[in-house]
């Protein structure tokens, strides 16, 4: 009986040792699993932080590219405006003045080829394209946001409105009134 008790006790001790070993292995696996979970959580946080940084950098790059494109578009729009409404009319005015000063015009209109009439013709012909450019400028500026408030566009608008249109309208009014007065005098027979 003592042998059988010892044997049972040995088996119980072996079973207890095996159970203890299984518990220790389970605890070890649980600790390893918990450590892996912590490592995965740290990696997830690191990836999330990297994603936020990448998104922020991408937004900054996109904003920078957008600003660069906006600046390029504004510069192109302004350069085109200067070319169309300042440079081109001046070149056309110089070409028209050169033509007006040629022998062809002098032979066709000999009275305009001498003295102050020649200079008046040259100035008038050379300023005509510039005047037309300044008169057309406000219509071009209203369709382009980059030109609103820009000083060359405002200057052209002012010159067109105040220095070209106003005197032209005043002159046309005077011509009309003079024509009406001359017509009335002719009908009434006054001052023949």
FIKOLZA-1660 file (N, C-alpha, C; in steps of 0.1 Angstrom, whole numbers, plus 5000, padded with zeros to 4 digits):
% residues 192
   i   px   py   pz ch aa at
   1 5008 4988 5000  A  X  N
   1 5000 5000 5000  A  X CA
   1 5009 5013 5000  A  X  C
   2 5019 5011 5007  A  X  N
   2 5028 5023 5007  A  X CA
   2 5033 5025 4993  A  X  C
   3 5036 5015 4986  A  X  N
   3 5041 5016 4973  A  X CA
   3 5031 5022 4964  A  X  C
   4 5019 5018 4965  A  X  N
   4 5008 5023 4957  A  X CA
   4 5006 5038 4960  A  X  C
   5 5007 5041 4973  A  X  N
   5 5005 5055 4977  A  X CA
   5 5016 5063 4971  A  X  C
   6 5028 5058 4972  A  X  N
   6 5039 5065 4967  A  X CA
   6 5038 5067 4952  A  X  C
   7 5033 5056 4946  A  X  N
   7 5031 5057 4931  A  X CA
   7 5020 5067 4928  A  X  C
   8 5010 5067 4935  A  X  N
   8 4999 5077 4933  A  X CA
   8 5004 5091 4936  A  X  C
   9 5011 5092 4946  A  X  N
   9 5017 5105 4950  A  X CA
   9 5026 5109 4939  A  X  C
  10 5035 5101 4934  A  X  N
  10 5044 5104 4923  A  X CA
  10 5036 5108 4910  A  X  C
  11 5025 5101 4908  A  X  N
  11 5017 5104 4896  A  X CA
  11 5011 5118 4898  A  X  C
  12 5006 5120 4911  A  X  N
  12 4999 5133 4913  A  X CA
  12 5010 5144 4912  A  X  C
  13 5022 5142 4918  A  X  N
  13 5032 5152 4916  A  X CA
  13 5036 5154 4902  A  X  C
  14 5037 5143 4894  A  X  N
  14 5040 5145 4880  A  X CA
  14 5029 5152 4873  A  X  C
  15 5016 5149 4876  A  X  N
  15 5005 5156 4870  A  X CA
  15 5005 5171 4874  A  X  C
  16 5008 5173 4887  A  X  N
  16 5008 5187 4892  A  X CA
  16 5020 5194 4885  A  X  C
  17 5031 5188 4883  A  X  N
  17 5043 5194 4877  A  X CA
  17 5039 5197 4862  A  X  C
  18 5033 5187 4856  A  X  N
  18 5029 5189 4842  A  X CA
  18 5019 5201 4841  A  X  C
  19 5009 5201 4850  A  X  N
  19 4999 5212 4850  A  X CA
  19 5006 5226 4853  A  X  C
  20 5016 5226 4862  A  X  N
  20 5024 5238 4865  A  X CA
  20 5031 5242 4852  A  X  C
  21 5037 5232 4846  A  X  N
  21 5045 5235 4834  A  X CA
  21 5035 5241 4823  A  X  C
  22 5023 5235 4822  A  X  N
  22 5014 5240 4812  A  X CA
  22 5009 5254 4816  A  X  C
  23 5007 5257 4828  A  X  N
  23 5003 5270 4833  A  X CA
  23 5014 5280 4830  A  X  C
  24 5027 5276 4833  A  X  N
  24 5038 5285 4830  A  X CA
  24 5039 5288 4815  A  X  C
  25 5038 5277 4807  A  X  N
  25 5038 5279 4792  A  X CA
  25 5027 5288 4788  A  X  C
  26 5015 5287 4794  A  X  N
  26 5004 5295 4790  A  X CA
  26 5006 5310 4794  A  X  C
  27 5012 5311 4806  A  X  N
  27 5015 5325 4811  A  X CA
  27 5026 5331 4801  A  X  C
  28 5036 5323 4798  A  X  N
  28 5046 5328 4789  A  X CA
  28 5040 5332 4775  A  X  C
  29 5031 5323 4770  A  X  N
  29 5025 5327 4757  A  X CA
  29 5016 5339 4758  A  X  C
  30 5009 5340 4770  A  X  N
  30 5001 5352 4772  A  X CA
  30 5010 5365 4773  A  X  C
  31 5021 5364 4780  A  X  N
  31 5030 5375 4781  A  X CA
  31 5036 5379 4767  A  X  C
  32 5039 5368 4759  A  X  N
  32 5044 5371 4746  A  X CA
  32 5033 5377 4737  A  X  C
  33 5021 5372 4738  A  X  N
  33 5010 5377 4730  A  X CA
  33 5007 5392 4734  A  X  C
  34 5008 5395 4747  A  X  N
  34 5006 5408 4752  A  X CA
  34 5017 5418 4747  A  X  C
  35 5029 5413 4747  A  X  N
  35 5040 5420 4742  A  X CA
  35 5039 5423 4727  A  X  C
  36 5035 5413 4719  A  X  N
  36 5033 5414 4705  A  X CA
  36 5021 5424 4703  A  X  C
  37 5011 5424 4711  A  X  N
  37 5000 5433 4710  A  X CA
  37 5005 5448 4712  A  X  C
  38 5013 5449 4723  A  X  N
  38 5019 5463 4725  A  X CA
  38 5028 5467 4714  A  X  C
  39 5036 5458 4708  A  X  N
  39 5044 5462 4697  A  X CA
  39 5036 5466 4685  A  X  C
  40 5025 5458 4683  A  X  N
  40 5016 5461 4671  A  X CA
  40 5009 5475 4674  A  X  C
  41 5005 5477 4686  A  X  N
  41 4999 5490 4689  A  X CA
  41 5009 5502 4687  A  X  C
  42 5021 5500 4691  A  X  N
  42 5031 5510 4689  A  X CA
  42 5034 5512 4674  A  X  C
  43 5035 5501 4667  A  X  N
  43 5037 5502 4652  A  X CA
  43 5025 5509 4646  A  X  C
  44 5012 5506 4650  A  X  N
  44 5000 5512 4645  A  X CA
  44 5001 5527 4648  A  X  C
  45 5005 5531 4660  A  X  N
  45 5006 5545 4663  A  X CA
  45 5016 5552 4655  A  X  C
  46 5028 5545 4653  A  X  N
  46 5038 5551 4644  A  X CA
  46 5033 5552 4630  A  X  C
  47 5026 5542 4625  A  X  N
  47 5021 5543 4611  A  X CA
  47 5011 5555 4610  A  X  C
  48 5002 5556 4620  A  X  N
  48 4992 5567 4620  A  X CA
  48 4999 5581 4620  A  X  C
  49 5010 5582 4629  A  X  N
  49 5017 5594 4629  A  X CA
  49 5024 5597 4616  A  X  C
  50 5030 5587 4610  A  X  N
  50 5036 5589 4597  A  X CA
  50 5026 5592 4586  A  X  C
  51 5014 5586 4587  A  X  N
  51 5003 5590 4577  A  X CA
  51 4999 5604 4579  A  X  C
  52 4998 5609 4591  A  X  N
  52 4994 5623 4594  A  X CA
  52 5005 5632 4588  A  X  C
  53 5017 5629 4591  A  X  N
  53 5028 5637 4586  A  X CA
  53 5028 5637 4571  A  X  C
  54 5027 5625 4564  A  X  N
  54 5026 5625 4550  A  X CA
  54 5015 5633 4544  A  X  C
  55 5003 5632 4550  A  X  N
  55 4991 5639 4545  A  X CA
  55 4994 5654 4547  A  X  C
  56 5000 5658 4558  A  X  N
  56 5003 5673 4560  A  X CA
  56 5013 5677 4549  A  X  C
  57 5024 5669 4547  A  X  N
  57 5033 5673 4537  A  X CA
  57 5027 5674 4523  A  X  C
  58 5018 5664 4520  A  X  N
  58 5012 5664 4507  A  X CA
  58 5003 5677 4505  A  X  C
  59 4996 5680 4516  A  X  N
  59 4988 5693 4516  A  X CA
  59 4996 5705 4514  A  X  C
  60 5008 5705 4520  A  X  N
  60 5017 5717 4519  A  X CA
  60 5022 5717 4504  A  X  C
  61 5026 5706 4499  A  X  N
  61 5031 5705 4485  A  X CA
  61 5020 5710 4475  A  X  C
  62 5008 5705 4478  A  X  N
  62 4997 5709 4469  A  X CA
  62 4994 5724 4470  A  X  C
  63 4994 5729 4482  A  X  N
  63 4992 5743 4484  A  X CA
  63 5003 5752 4477  A  X  C
  64 5015 5747 4479  A  X  N
  64 5027 5754 4472  A  X CA
  64 5025 5753 4457  A  X  C
  65 5022 5742 4452  A  X  N
  65 5020 5740 4437  A  X CA
  65 5009 5749 4432  A  X  C
  66 4998 5749 4440  A  X  N
  66 4986 5758 4436  A  X CA
  66 4990 5773 4436  A  X  C
  67 4998 5777 4447  A  X  N
  67 5002 5791 4447  A  X CA
  67 5012 5794 4435  A  X  C
  68 5020 5784 4432  A  X  N
  68 5030 5786 4421  A  X CA
  68 5022 5787 4408  A  X  C
  69 5012 5779 4406  A  X  N
  69 5004 5779 4394  A  X CA
  69 4996 5792 4393  A  X  C
  70 4991 5797 4404  A  X  N
  70 4984 5809 4405  A  X CA
  70 4993 5821 4401  A  X  C
  71 5005 5821 4407  A  X  N
  71 5014 5831 4404  A  X CA
  71 5018 5831 4389  A  X  C
  72 5020 5819 4384  A  X  N
  72 5024 5818 4369  A  X CA
  72 5012 5823 4361  A  X  C
  73 5000 5820 4364  A  X  N
  73 4989 5824 4356  A  X CA
  73 4987 5839 4357  A  X  C
  74 4989 5845 4369  A  X  N
  74 4988 5859 4371  A  X CA
  74 4998 5866 4363  A  X  C
  75 5011 5861 4363  A  X  N
  75 5021 5868 4356  A  X CA
  75 5019 5867 4341  A  X  C
  76 5014 5855 4336  A  X  N
  76 5011 5853 4322  A  X CA
  76 5000 5863 4318  A  X  C
  77 4990 5864 4326  A  X  N
  77 4978 5872 4323  A  X CA
  77 4983 5887 4322  A  X  C
  78 4991 5891 4331  A  X  N
  78 4996 5905 4331  A  X CA
  78 5005 5908 4319  A  X  C
  79 5014 5898 4316  A  X  N
  79 5023 5900 4305  A  X CA
  79 5015 5901 4292  A  X  C
  80 5005 5892 4291  A  X  N
  80 4996 5893 4279  A  X CA
  80 4989 5906 4278  A  X  C
  81 4984 5911 4289  A  X  N
  81 4977 5924 4289  A  X CA
  81 4987 5935 4284  A  X  C
  82 4999 5936 4290  A  X  N
  82 5008 5946 4286  A  X CA
  82 5011 5945 4271  A  X  C
  83 5013 5932 4266  A  X  N
  83 5016 5930 4252  A  X CA
  83 5004 5935 4243  A  X  C
  84 4992 5932 4247  A  X  N
  84 4980 5935 4239  A  X CA
  84 4976 5949 4239  A  X  C
  85 4977 5956 4251  A  X  N
  85 4971 5969 4252  A  X CA
  85 4981 5980 4254  A  X  C
  86 4994 5977 4255  A  X  N
  86 5005 5987 4255  A  X CA
  86 5014 5986 4244  A  X  C
  87 5021 5974 4243  A  X  N
  87 5032 5972 4233  A  X CA
  87 5026 5972 4219  A  X  C
  88 5016 5964 4216  A  X  N
  88 5011 5962 4203  A  X CA
  88 5005 5975 4198  A  X  C
  89 4997 5983 4205  A  X  N
  89 4992 5996 4200  A  X CA
  89 5003 6006 4197  A  X  C
  90 5014 6006 4206  A  X  N
  90 5025 6015 4203  A  X CA
  90 5032 6011 4190  A  X  C
  91 5034 5998 4188  A  X  N
  91 5041 5994 4176  A  X CA
  91 5032 5997 4164  A  X  C
  92 5019 5995 4165  A  X  N
  92 5010 5998 4154  A  X CA
  92 5010 6013 4151  A  X  C
  93 5011 6021 4162  A  X  N
  93 5011 6036 4161  A  X CA
  93 5023 6040 4154  A  X  C
  94 5035 6035 4158  A  X  N
  94 5047 6038 4151  A  X CA
  94 5047 6034 4136  A  X  C
  95 5042 6022 4134  A  X  N
  95 5041 6018 4120  A  X CA
  95 5032 6027 4112  A  X  C
  96 5020 6031 4118  A  X  N
  96 5011 6040 4111  A  X CA
  96 5017 6054 4109  A  X  C
  97 5025 6058 4119  A  X  N
  97 5031 6071 4117  A  X CA
  97 5042 6071 4106  A  X  C
  98 5049 6060 4105  A  X  N
  98 5059 6058 4095  A  X CA
  98 5052 6058 4081  A  X  C
  99 5041 6051 4080  A  X  N
  99 5034 6051 4068  A  X CA
  99 5028 6065 4064  A  X  C
 100 5023 6072 4074  A  X  N
 100 5018 6085 4072  A  X CA
 100 5029 6095 4068  A  X  C
 101 5041 6093 4072  A  X  N
 101 5052 6101 4069  A  X CA
 101 5058 6097 4055  A  X  C
 102 5053 6087 4049  A  X  N
 102 5059 6082 4036  A  X CA
 102 5055 6091 4025  A  X  C
 103 5063 6089 4014  A  X  N
 103 5060 6097 4002  A  X CA
 103 5046 6094 3996  A  X  C
 104 5041 6082 3998  A  X  N
 104 5028 6078 3993  A  X CA
 104 5017 6087 3998  A  X  C
 105 5017 6090 4011  A  X  N
 105 5007 6099 4017  A  X CA
 105 5010 6113 4013  A  X  C
 106 5022 6117 4012  A  X  N
 106 5026 6131 4008  A  X CA
 106 5021 6134 3994  A  X  C
 107 5023 6124 3985  A  X  N
 107 5018 6126 3971  A  X CA
 107 5003 6126 3970  A  X  C
 108 4996 6118 3978  A  X  N
 108 4982 6117 3978  A  X CA
 108 4975 6129 3984  A  X  C
 109 4981 6134 3995  A  X  N
 109 4976 6146 4002  A  X CA
 109 4987 6156 4004  A  X  C
 110 4990 6164 3994  A  X  N
 110 5001 6173 3995  A  X CA
 110 4999 6184 4006  A  X  C
 111 4987 6188 4009  A  X  N
 111 4985 6198 4019  A  X CA
 111 4988 6193 4033  A  X  C
 112 4988 6179 4035  A  X  N
 112 4991 6174 4048  A  X CA
 112 5006 6171 4050  A  X  C
 113 5014 6173 4040  A  X  N
 113 5028 6170 4040  A  X CA
 113 5037 6182 4045  A  X  C
 114 5031 6193 4049  A  X  N
 114 5039 6204 4052  A  X CA
 114 5035 6210 4065  A  X  C
 115 5044 6215 4073  A  X  N
 115 5042 6223 4085  A  X CA
 115 5035 6215 4096  A  X  C
 116 5027 6222 4103  A  X  N
 116 5020 6217 4115  A  X CA
 116 5010 6206 4111  A  X  C
 117 5004 6206 4099  A  X  N
 117 4995 6196 4095  A  X CA
 117 5002 6182 4094  A  X  C
 118 5014 6182 4090  A  X  N
 118 5022 6170 4089  A  X CA
 118 5023 6164 4103  A  X  C
 119 5027 6173 4113  A  X  N
 119 5029 6168 4127  A  X CA
 119 5015 6164 4133  A  X  C
 120 5005 6171 4130  A  X  N
 120 4991 6168 4135  A  X CA
 120 4987 6154 4130  A  X  C
 121 4990 6152 4117  A  X  N
 121 4986 6139 4111  A  X CA
 121 4994 6128 4117  A  X  C
 122 5007 6130 4119  A  X  N
 122 5016 6119 4125  A  X CA
 122 5012 6116 4140  A  X  C
 123 5009 6127 4147  A  X  N
 123 5004 6124 4161  A  X CA
 123 4991 6117 4162  A  X  C
 124 4982 6122 4153  A  X  N
 124 4968 6116 4153  A  X CA
 124 4969 6101 4149  A  X  C
 125 4976 6098 4138  A  X  N
 125 4977 6085 4133  A  X CA
 125 4984 6076 4143  A  X  C
 126 4995 6081 4150  A  X  N
 126 5002 6073 4159  A  X CA
 126 4994 6070 4172  A  X  C
 127 4986 6080 4176  A  X  N
 127 4978 6078 4189  A  X CA
 127 4965 6070 4187  A  X  C
 128 4961 6069 4175  A  X  N
 128 4948 6061 4172  A  X CA
 128 4949 6047 4177  A  X  C
 129 4959 6039 4174  A  X  N
 129 4959 6025 4180  A  X CA
 129 4960 6025 4195  A  X  C
 130 4968 6034 4201  A  X  N
 130 4969 6034 4215  A  X CA
 130 4955 6038 4222  A  X  C
 131 4949 6047 4216  A  X  N
 131 4935 6051 4221  A  X CA
 131 4925 6040 4220  A  X  C
 132 4926 6033 4209  A  X  N
 132 4917 6021 4207  A  X CA
 132 4920 6011 4217  A  X  C
 133 4933 6008 4220  A  X  N
 133 4937 5998 4230  A  X CA
 133 4932 6002 4244  A  X  C
 134 4933 6015 4247  A  X  N
 134 4929 6019 4260  A  X CA
 134 4914 6019 4262  A  X  C
 135 4907 6021 4251  A  X  N
 135 4892 6020 4251  A  X CA
 135 4887 6005 4252  A  X  C
 136 4894 5996 4246  A  X  N
 136 4891 5982 4247  A  X CA
 136 4896 5975 4260  A  X  C
 137 4905 5981 4266  A  X  N
 137 4911 5975 4278  A  X CA
 137 4901 5972 4289  A  X  C
 138 4891 5980 4293  A  X  N
 138 4882 5976 4304  A  X CA
 138 4874 5964 4301  A  X  C
 139 4870 5962 4289  A  X  N
 139 4863 5949 4286  A  X CA
 139 4871 5937 4288  A  X  C
 140 4884 5938 4285  A  X  N
 140 4893 5927 4287  A  X CA
 140 4896 5924 4301  A  X  C
 141 4897 5935 4309  A  X  N
 141 4901 5934 4323  A  X CA
 141 4890 5928 4331  A  X  C
 142 4877 5931 4328  A  X  N
 142 4866 5926 4336  A  X CA
 142 4865 5911 4336  A  X  C
 143 4870 5904 4325  A  X  N
 143 4869 5890 4324  A  X CA
 143 4881 5883 4330  A  X  C
 144 4890 5890 4336  A  X  N
 144 4902 5884 4341  A  X CA
 144 4905 5889 4355  A  X  C
 145 4904 5880 4365  A  X  N
 145 4905 5885 4379  A  X CA
 145 4919 5889 4383  A  X  C
 146 4929 5885 4376  A  X  N
 146 4943 5889 4379  A  X CA
 146 4946 5903 4376  A  X  C
 147 4938 5909 4367  A  X  N
 147 4940 5923 4363  A  X CA
 147 4932 5933 4371  A  X  C
 148 4922 5929 4378  A  X  N
 148 4915 5938 4386  A  X CA
 148 4924 5945 4396  A  X  C
 149 4924 5958 4397  A  X  N
 149 4931 5966 4406  A  X CA
 149 4946 5967 4403  A  X  C
 150 4950 5961 4392  A  X  N
 150 4965 5963 4388  A  X CA
 150 4967 5976 4382  A  X  C
 151 4977 5984 4386  A  X  N
 151 4978 5998 4382  A  X CA
 151 4979 6000 4367  A  X  C
 152 4986 5992 4359  A  X  N
 152 4985 5995 4344  A  X CA
 152 4971 5994 4339  A  X  C
 153 4963 5984 4344  A  X  N
 153 4949 5983 4339  A  X CA
 153 4941 5995 4344  A  X  C
 154 4943 5999 4356  A  X  N
 154 4935 6011 4361  A  X CA
 154 4939 6023 4354  A  X  C
 155 4952 6024 4351  A  X  N
 155 4957 6036 4343  A  X CA
 155 4951 6037 4329  A  X  C
 156 4951 6025 4322  A  X  N
 156 4945 6025 4309  A  X CA
 156 4930 6028 4310  A  X  C
 157 4923 6023 4320  A  X  N
 157 4909 6026 4321  A  X CA
 157 4907 6041 4324  A  X  C
 158 4915 6047 4332  A  X  N
 158 4914 6061 4335  A  X CA
 158 4916 6069 4322  A  X  C
 159 4927 6066 4315  A  X  N
 159 4930 6074 4303  A  X CA
 159 4919 6072 4293  A  X  C
 160 4914 6060 4291  A  X  N
 160 4904 6057 4282  A  X CA
 160 4891 6065 4285  A  X  C
 161 4887 6065 4298  A  X  N
 161 4875 6071 4302  A  X CA
 161 4876 6086 4303  A  X  C
 162 4886 6091 4309  A  X  N
 162 4887 6105 4312  A  X CA
 162 4894 6113 4301  A  X  C
 163 4904 6108 4295  A  X  N
 163 4912 6115 4285  A  X CA
 163 4908 6113 4270  A  X  C
 164 4901 6102 4268  A  X  N
 164 4897 6099 4254  A  X CA
 164 4882 6100 4252  A  X  C
 165 4874 6093 4260  A  X  N
 165 4860 6093 4258  A  X CA
 165 4854 6107 4261  A  X  C
 166 4857 6113 4272  A  X  N
 166 4851 6125 4276  A  X CA
 166 4854 6136 4266  A  X  C
 167 4866 6139 4262  A  X  N
 167 4868 6149 4251  A  X CA
 167 4862 6146 4238  A  X  C
 168 4862 6133 4235  A  X  N
 168 4856 6129 4222  A  X CA
 168 4841 6132 4222  A  X  C
 169 4834 6128 4233  A  X  N
 169 4820 6131 4235  A  X CA
 169 4817 6146 4234  A  X  C
 170 4826 6154 4241  A  X  N
 170 4824 6168 4241  A  X CA
 170 4826 6174 4227  A  X  C
 171 4836 6169 4220  A  X  N
 171 4838 6173 4206  A  X CA
 171 4826 6169 4197  A  X  C
 172 4821 6157 4198  A  X  N
 172 4810 6153 4190  A  X CA
 172 4798 6161 4193  A  X  C
 173 4796 6165 4206  A  X  N
 173 4784 6173 4210  A  X CA
 173 4786 6187 4204  A  X  C
 174 4798 6192 4204  A  X  N
 174 4800 6205 4198  A  X CA
 174 4798 6205 4183  A  X  C
 175 4803 6194 4176  A  X  N
 175 4801 6193 4162  A  X CA
 175 4786 6192 4159  A  X  C
 176 4779 6184 4167  A  X  N
 176 4764 6182 4164  A  X CA
 176 4757 6195 4166  A  X  C
 177 4760 6202 4177  A  X  N
 177 4754 6215 4179  A  X CA
 177 4757 6225 4168  A  X  C
 178 4769 6225 4164  A  X  N
 178 4773 6234 4152  A  X CA
 178 4766 6230 4140  A  X  C
 179 4764 6217 4137  A  X  N
 179 4757 6213 4125  A  X CA
 179 4742 6217 4126  A  X  C
 180 4736 6216 4138  A  X  N
 180 4722 6220 4140  A  X CA
 180 4721 6235 4138  A  X  C
 181 4730 6243 4143  A  X  N
 181 4730 6257 4142  A  X CA
 181 4731 6261 4127  A  X  C
 182 4741 6255 4120  A  X  N
 182 4743 6258 4106  A  X CA
 182 4731 6254 4098  A  X  C
 183 4724 6243 4101  A  X  N
 183 4712 6239 4095  A  X CA
 183 4701 6248 4097  A  X  C
 184 4699 6253 4109  A  X  N
 184 4689 6262 4113  A  X CA
 184 4691 6276 4105  A  X  C
 185 4704 6280 4105  A  X  N
 185 4707 6293 4098  A  X CA
 185 4704 6291 4083  A  X  C
 186 4707 6279 4077  A  X  N
 186 4704 6277 4063  A  X CA
 186 4689 6277 4060  A  X  C
 187 4681 6271 4069  A  X  N
 187 4667 6271 4067  A  X CA
 187 4661 6284 4069  A  X  C
 188 4666 6292 4078  A  X  N
 188 4660 6305 4081  A  X CA
 188 4666 6316 4072  A  X  C
 189 4677 6313 4065  A  X  N
 189 4683 6323 4056  A  X CA
 189 4691 6333 4064  A  X  C
 190 4696 6330 4075  A  X  N
 190 4703 6339 4084  A  X CA
 190 4718 6338 4081  A  X  C
 191 4725 6349 4079  A  X  N
 191 4740 6350 4078  A  X CA
 191 4745 6344 4065  A  X  C
 192 4738 6344 4055  A  X  N
 192 4743 6338 4042  A  X CA
 192 4754 6346 4037  A  X  C
% end
